[in-house]
């Protein structure tokens, strides 16, 4: 009788061990799978499909760390767990190093030089809280505003509530229900007949700041491959190459700051990417506590010439699936308004 009990106990122990080993194997496989797109994401210059994977690099790395920590509990899988954690940590460190360096530079420089402010925001075409956006813009009183997904209803809201706040405007509509892009300014704007690249969702103008002028531009890139973002960037390269020597570009890039897409935009325009602000796209379908963790940093600001970005910070939720970015910048030296066949911008143009 005692022998029978012992055999049953042994069989039970073997079953438990077998299930544990099976669970660890499944965790090991699940933890290894993110390593494939994680590694391929570093090859974005080879194919836009790999660049699409790069946007989620930190998500893949986090999944591998979680799996690796679980595997550390098993002597059989401990080595695999350590390798996963090391690979994920290396990928995360390489990715976040520029952000850490930029943060140190901002901390060392402070905001002493910041004189002007720009707010960048993808409005969300069907945002149910336009009064929150308008209240934020009225309260923050930035010098410049770059907006995306400016649908027909948003054009009406902007005209009704913000005409006095931002008397100089340029709105470029598109045929899409998502809406176009817009520039709002407290300072005089000048623009020519090619100010709107509607098909590529790009708008640009010269803005006069205390007698000096810089080029201000906004862009809204489409979704990454296979949705045509790479083709849009290719079409924009000649336009970016012709940007003025002193310029500020902001927008919804639909691309992470470490991606090939963002590097291509910066290289084409000889622009420098401003400090990273953290996740600016927060999926509204997720629970509130999970949105910041699963969010993506896809809204950016870039500059060149006399324009120096001092700081970029996220503002509070305003009803969109994007957070507003507050971009603080200053001008290093004097400049002159470029000659242009242009007139003061208005909402009706």
N, C-alpha and C positions, 0 to 999 in steps of 0.2 A: 504493500500500500504506500509506504513511504517512498519507495523507488518510483512508483507511478506518479506521485506528486512532484517528485524531483524532476522527472522527465517532462512533465507538463510545464513546470516552472522554466526549465531550460528552453523548451520550445517557445514559451511566451517571450523569454528574453531575446531569443533569436529573431522572433517576429518583430519585436520592438526595434531591435538593431537594424533589421532589414528595412523597416519603414523609415527609420531615421536616415539610413544611408541613401534610400531612394529620395527622401525629401532633400537631403543635402545635394544629391546629384541634380535634382531639378533646379535647386537654387543656383548651383554652379553653372548649369546651362543658361538659366535666365540671366545670371550675372555676366556671362560671357557674351551673350548676344549684343548688348549695347556697345561692346568693345569694337564691333565691326563698323558701325556708323561713326563711332568716336574717332577711330583711326582714319577712316575715309574722309572725314570732315576736314582733316588737315591737307587734303589734296584738292581743295576747291579750285585751284588754278587749272587742274586737269579737265574738269567737267563741272558744269553748273549743278548737276545732281549731287556731287560731293559737297559743294558749297551749301546746298539746302540742308544737308545733314549737319553742317557746322553750326548752324543757328541753335541747335539743341545740344551742343557739346556739354554744357554744364549739367543738363538734365541726365544725359547718358552717364556722365561721370558720377553723379549723385546716386544713380541706380546701381552702379558697380560698387560704390562704397558700401551701400546698404547690404548688398549681396555678400560682399567680402567680409563684413563684420559678422554676418550670420555663419559663414563658413569657418571663421576662426574658432567656433565652438566645437568643431569636429577635427580630431587629430588627423584623419584621413584627408580632409579637404583644407587644412590650415594653410598649406603652402599656396594653393590656388587662391584662397582668400587674400593672402598677403599680396600676391601678384596683382590681383584686381585692384586692391586699394592703392598700391604703388602706381600703377598705370593711371588710375583715375586722378590721383593726387598730382601726378606729373602733368597730365593734360589740363587739369584745372589751374595749376600754378602757372603754366605757360600762357594760358588764356587770360588770367586775371592780373598777371604781372604789369602790363601797361596801365591797367586801371589803378593799381596800387601806386605806380610811379606818378601818374597824373594827379592822384589824390594828395601825394606828398608835395607836389609842385603847387597845388592850390593852397594847401595848408601853409606852406612856406611863404607864398606870395600874398595870401589873404585876398581881400576884396578892395584893397586900398586904391587900386587903379580902376575899379569898375565904375563906370559912369552911366552907361546905358543898359537897358534891359529889353530883352525880347522874350515873348512867350510863344512856344511852339505847341500846337495841339491838333490832333486829329479829332474833330468835333464828334464823329460818329453821325452819319447821315440821319438816323432816326432817334437821336438822343432825346429821351423824354424829359430832360431837365434843362431846357435852354436858359431859364432864368438863373440857374446855378453858374453856367458858363459866363453869362453876361455880368452877373454879380462879381465873379472872380476877376474878370478883365477890368471892371470899373474899380474894384478895390485895389488891385495890384498896380494899375496905371503903368503898364510897360510902354516903352517908346515905340516898339514894333511888335507885330503879331504875325505869325505864319500859321495858316489854317489849312487843313485838308478835310475832305468829305463835306464840302460846303454845298449842300443840297439846296433846292429851290426854297424850302422852308427856312433854311438857315440864312439865305440871302435876305429874306424878309425880316428875320429877327435882327440881323446885324444892322440893317438899314433903319429899323424902327428904334432900336435901343442904343446904338453906339455911334451914331452920326456925329454927335458933338465930341465924343471921347476920341474918336479916330477920324478926323475929317479927310485924310488922304488914304485912298483905297484903290486896290486893283483886284478884281475878282475874275477868275478865269473859269467859266463853267465848262462842263463836258456833257456829252450825250448820255453818260451813265447815270443811273438813279443814285449812285453813291455821291454824286456831286463833284465839284471841281476843287480848286485851290485858290487861296486869297492871301493878299498882303494888306495889313492895316497899319497905319502909321500916324503918330502925332506930328511928324515932321514932313516937310514937302517931299513928294515923290515925283520922279520923272521916269518916263518909260517910252519906248519906241514901238513901232508896229509889230515887232517880233517879240514883244514882252511875254506873250502867252504861247507856250508849246502845249496846246490842249491835248493832243494825242499822247504826249509823254508826261502829262501832268507836271509841268514845270513852268514857273512864272518868275519873272525877274524885273527889277526896277532899280533906279539909282535913288538913294535917300540922302537928303541933306541934313547933316548933323552939325549945328553950330558953324555953318559956312563950309564945312568939309563934306565930301561925298564918298559913299561906298556903294558897292553893288549889293543889294539884298535879294535873295532868291529863296524860293520854297519848292520842294519837290515831294511827290508822293509816288514812290515806287510800288509796282504791283507785287503780287506774291512770288516767292522764289520758284525755281524750276520745279515742276514742268509748266508753270503758269506764266512764263514769258518775262520774268524780271530781267534775265540776262540780256534778252533782246532789247528791252527798254533802255537798259544801261548803255548798250552798244550804240543806240541811236542818240543818246544824250552826250556821249563822249565829245563830239565836235563842239557842241554848245558849251560844255564845261570847259573845254580848252580855250574858248574865247572869253571866258569870264575876266572881268577887270582885275587889275593888280591888287586892289583892295576890295575884299568881298566877304560876305557872311551868308552861308547857306544853311538852312534848317529844314526839317521835314520828317515825314514818316517814311523811313527807308525800307521797312519790312525786312530788315536784315540786322543781324547782331554786329556789334562794333568790331569784332575780330574776324568777320567774314571777308571773303574775297570781294563780295559786292561793295562793301563799304570802302575797302582799300582801293578798288577800281575807281569809285567816285572821287575819292581824295586825290588819287594820282592824276586823273584826267584833268581836274581843276587846279592842281597844285595846292590843295587845301590841307589844313591840319585839323584832325578830329579833336573836338573839345573834350573836356573831362566826361567820364561816364557817370550817368546819374542813377543807374540801376534799372530794374525792370520797369518799362513804361507801358507795355501792353499787358493788361490783366484781363483774362478771359472771364466774362461776366457769368458764364455757365458754371464756373467752379465755386465752391464754398468760399466765403470771404477770407477765411484763414489760409486757404491754399493758394489764392491768387498771387500774392507776392512771391511765393516759393516757385510757382510754375510759370511766372511771367517772363516776358522776353524784353530785353533792352533794344528796341528797334526805332526809337525816335532819337535823332542826333542833331548836333550843330557843328559846323565846320567853318573855318575862317582862313584868311591869308592876308598878306600885306600889313597895312597899319592896324588891321582889326585883330585884337587879341581877346580871346575868350577867357575870362577870369574864373568863372564857376558855372556849373549846370546842376540844377536841383529839381526834383520832382515836387509838384504841388499836390494839393488834396484832390480827391475824386470829384469829378464834376458831371457824372452821368454817362460819360463816354467809356469805351473799353480801353482808352488810352488816358494816361495821366498827363496833365500839362507839364511842360518843362520850362523852368525859368532860367534863361541864359543871360548871364551878366558879362558885359564886355566893355572894352575901352579902345580908343584910337591912339596909336603910338605917335603919329606925326600928322602934320597938316596935309590936306589934299584939296583938290579942286573938282568942281562938278565937271564930269565928262561931257563933251559936246554930244547932243542927241536931238533928233527931231522928236520932241516929246512935249507933253503937257502935264499939268497937275492931274494926278489920278483921281477918279471918282468911282463910286460904286456902280454908276450907270454905264460905265465904259467897259 
